[in-house]
């Protein structure tokens, strides 16, 4: 979901730059801004008590992060951490709601976008409940590929590393690597220049 940068600036948004591994917001903080990625990649994650990271999602240019929490009076249940150098537009919560009040069309777009995110969560919960790592990885790949028109085999390049795919599906990296090799043998994926084609 992309709100026009001109509209965001007209409502008082500011551009902020981040380096890699910086937190945009942290679990437990109250949400005060709408964030939209202009450049770079962000991961939404949690850390377990023993420090193990669980990646909820990876977002890139044109996507927003944490916007759903703006609609409820609750703290963030996760972190937003940069993976790369990033530039983000940030708009104060009150100004974001003023913008939605002024534009019913934008309200509908936000609702549709939030529904997509909720759908992703349901799909991933269903896949993660499987004991079969191939089912988990294929579920992630099916979801990612569903946003492109070309459904031919090997027409989609998975935009994540094997480590990121492991974290997104709750697998250890070694299991993800081994399973992806097995999926290649079964002609579910093709590996080309270390990229996974699905």
VEXDREN-2710 file (C-alpha; in Angstrom, 1 decimal):
% VEXDREN-2710
k/r/px/py/pz
1/UNK/0.0/0.0/0.0
2/UNK/1.5/3.3/-1.0
3/UNK/0.2/6.6/-0.1
4/UNK/1.5/9.3/-2.5
5/UNK/4.6/10.9/-1.1
6/UNK/3.3/14.3/-2.1
7/UNK/0.1/13.7/0.0
8/UNK/2.2/12.5/3.0
9/UNK/4.4/15.6/2.7
10/UNK/1.4/17.9/2.4
11/UNK/0.1/16.4/5.7
12/UNK/3.4/17.2/7.4
13/UNK/5.3/13.9/7.0
14/UNK/9.1/14.0/7.4
15/UNK/11.8/11.9/5.8
16/UNK/14.1/10.0/8.2
17/UNK/17.2/7.9/7.3
18/UNK/18.3/4.8/9.1
19/UNK/21.4/2.6/8.9
20/UNK/21.4/-1.2/8.9
21/UNK/20.3/-2.9/12.1
22/UNK/18.5/0.2/13.6
23/UNK/15.2/0.0/15.3
24/UNK/12.3/2.1/13.9
25/UNK/10.1/1.0/16.8
26/UNK/10.5/-1.6/19.5
27/UNK/8.2/-4.2/21.1
28/UNK/6.3/-2.5/24.0
29/UNK/6.5/1.0/22.6
30/UNK/3.2/2.9/21.9
31/UNK/2.7/3.7/18.2
32/UNK/2.9/7.4/17.4
33/UNK/3.6/7.4/13.6
34/UNK/2.6/6.0/10.2
35/UNK/5.8/4.8/8.5
36/UNK/6.2/4.3/4.8
37/UNK/9.4/2.9/3.3
38/UNK/10.9/5.0/0.5
39/UNK/14.1/3.0/0.2
40/UNK/15.5/-0.1/1.8
41/UNK/14.3/-3.2/3.6
42/UNK/12.9/-3.7/7.1
43/UNK/12.1/-6.8/9.1
44/UNK/9.3/-7.2/11.6
45/UNK/10.6/-9.5/14.3
46/UNK/10.5/-10.7/17.9
47/UNK/13.2/-12.2/20.1
48/UNK/12.6/-15.1/22.4
49/UNK/13.9/-15.1/26.0
50/UNK/17.0/-17.0/24.8
51/UNK/17.7/-14.3/22.1
52/UNK/16.5/-16.4/19.1
53/UNK/15.0/-14.1/16.4
54/UNK/11.7/-14.9/14.8
55/UNK/11.0/-12.8/11.6
56/UNK/7.3/-12.0/11.1
57/UNK/7.7/-10.3/7.8
58/UNK/10.2/-8.5/5.5
59/UNK/9.0/-5.2/3.9
60/UNK/10.6/-3.1/1.2
61/UNK/10.1/0.1/-0.8
62/UNK/6.5/1.3/-1.0
63/UNK/5.3/-0.7/1.9
64/UNK/4.3/0.6/5.3
65/UNK/5.0/-0.9/8.7
66/UNK/3.1/-0.9/12.0
67/UNK/0.1/0.9/10.6
68/UNK/-2.5/-1.7/11.9
69/UNK/-1.4/-0.9/15.5
70/UNK/-2.3/2.8/15.1
71/UNK/-6.0/1.8/15.1
72/UNK/-5.9/0.4/18.6
73/UNK/-4.6/1.7/21.9
74/UNK/-2.0/-1.0/22.4
75/UNK/1.8/-1.2/22.3
76/UNK/3.7/-2.7/19.4
77/UNK/3.8/-6.5/19.8
78/UNK/7.0/-6.7/17.6
79/UNK/10.0/-4.7/16.5
80/UNK/10.7/-3.0/13.1
81/UNK/14.4/-3.3/12.4
82/UNK/16.3/-2.2/9.3
83/UNK/18.0/-4.8/7.2
84/UNK/19.7/-2.2/4.9
85/UNK/20.2/1.5/4.7
86/UNK/16.6/2.9/4.7
87/UNK/14.7/6.1/4.2
88/UNK/11.2/6.3/5.7
89/UNK/8.5/8.8/5.6
90/UNK/6.9/9.2/9.0
91/UNK/3.6/10.9/9.7
92/UNK/2.2/11.7/13.1
93/UNK/-0.7/9.4/14.1
94/UNK/-3.2/12.3/14.5
95/UNK/-2.3/13.6/11.0
96/UNK/-2.6/10.1/9.6
97/UNK/-6.2/9.9/10.9
98/UNK/-7.0/13.4/9.6
99/UNK/-5.8/12.2/6.2
100/UNK/-8.1/9.2/6.4
101/UNK/-11.0/11.4/7.4
102/UNK/-10.4/13.5/4.3
103/UNK/-10.3/10.6/1.9
104/UNK/-12.8/7.7/1.9
105/UNK/-11.0/6.2/-1.1
106/UNK/-7.8/6.0/0.9
107/UNK/-9.7/4.5/3.8
108/UNK/-10.9/1.7/1.5
109/UNK/-7.3/1.1/0.2
110/UNK/-6.0/0.9/3.8
111/UNK/-8.8/-1.6/4.7
112/UNK/-7.9/-3.7/1.7
113/UNK/-4.2/-3.6/2.5
114/UNK/-4.8/-4.6/6.2
115/UNK/-7.0/-7.5/4.9
116/UNK/-4.0/-8.6/2.8
117/UNK/-1.7/-8.6/5.8
118/UNK/-4.3/-10.5/7.8
119/UNK/-4.6/-13.1/5.0
120/UNK/-0.8/-13.5/5.1
121/UNK/-0.9/-14.1/8.8
122/UNK/-3.6/-16.8/8.4
123/UNK/-1.7/-18.5/5.6
124/UNK/1.6/-18.5/7.5
125/UNK/0.0/-19.7/10.7
126/UNK/-1.6/-22.6/8.8
127/UNK/1.7/-23.5/7.2
128/UNK/3.8/-23.1/10.3
129/UNK/1.6/-25.6/12.1
130/UNK/2.7/-28.3/9.7
131/UNK/5.6/-30.6/10.8
132/UNK/6.7/-30.9/7.2
133/UNK/9.3/-28.2/6.4
134/UNK/8.6/-28.5/2.6
135/UNK/4.9/-27.5/3.3
136/UNK/6.1/-24.5/5.3
137/UNK/8.5/-23.3/2.7
138/UNK/6.1/-24.0/-0.2
139/UNK/3.3/-22.1/1.6
140/UNK/5.6/-19.0/1.9
141/UNK/6.6/-19.3/-1.7
142/UNK/2.9/-19.7/-2.9
143/UNK/2.0/-16.6/-0.9
144/UNK/4.9/-14.5/-2.3
145/UNK/4.2/-15.6/-5.9
146/UNK/0.5/-14.9/-5.6
147/UNK/1.2/-11.2/-6.2
148/UNK/2.5/-11.7/-9.7
149/UNK/0.6/-12.5/-12.9
150/UNK/3.0/-15.0/-14.3
151/UNK/2.1/-18.4/-12.8
152/UNK/4.5/-20.4/-14.9
153/UNK/7.0/-22.6/-13.1
154/UNK/10.3/-20.9/-12.1
155/UNK/9.0/-17.5/-13.1
156/UNK/9.3/-15.9/-9.7
157/UNK/12.6/-15.2/-7.9
158/UNK/12.2/-15.6/-4.1
159/UNK/13.3/-12.2/-2.7
160/UNK/14.7/-13.7/0.6
161/UNK/17.8/-15.4/1.7
162/UNK/17.6/-19.0/3.0
163/UNK/18.2/-17.7/6.5
164/UNK/15.3/-15.3/6.2
165/UNK/13.0/-18.0/4.8
166/UNK/14.0/-20.2/7.7
167/UNK/13.1/-17.5/10.2
168/UNK/9.8/-16.7/8.4
169/UNK/8.8/-20.3/8.6
170/UNK/10.1/-21.2/12.0
171/UNK/12.7/-23.6/10.7
172/UNK/16.4/-23.8/11.5
173/UNK/18.6/-22.6/8.6
174/UNK/20.1/-26.1/8.0
175/UNK/16.7/-27.6/7.7
176/UNK/15.6/-24.9/5.2
177/UNK/18.7/-25.4/3.1
178/UNK/18.3/-29.1/3.1
179/UNK/14.6/-28.9/2.2
180/UNK/15.1/-26.4/-0.6
181/UNK/17.7/-28.8/-2.1
182/UNK/15.1/-31.6/-1.9
183/UNK/12.5/-29.3/-3.5
184/UNK/15.0/-28.7/-6.3
185/UNK/15.4/-32.4/-6.8
186/UNK/11.6/-32.8/-6.9
187/UNK/11.5/-29.9/-9.5
188/UNK/9.4/-27.7/-7.3
189/UNK/12.1/-25.0/-7.4
190/UNK/15.1/-24.3/-9.5
191/UNK/18.4/-22.9/-8.2
192/UNK/20.1/-20.5/-10.5
193/UNK/23.1/-18.3/-9.5
194/UNK/22.2/-19.1/-5.8
195/UNK/18.7/-17.6/-6.4
196/UNK/15.6/-19.7/-5.8
197/UNK/13.2/-19.7/-8.8
198/UNK/9.6/-20.8/-8.0
END
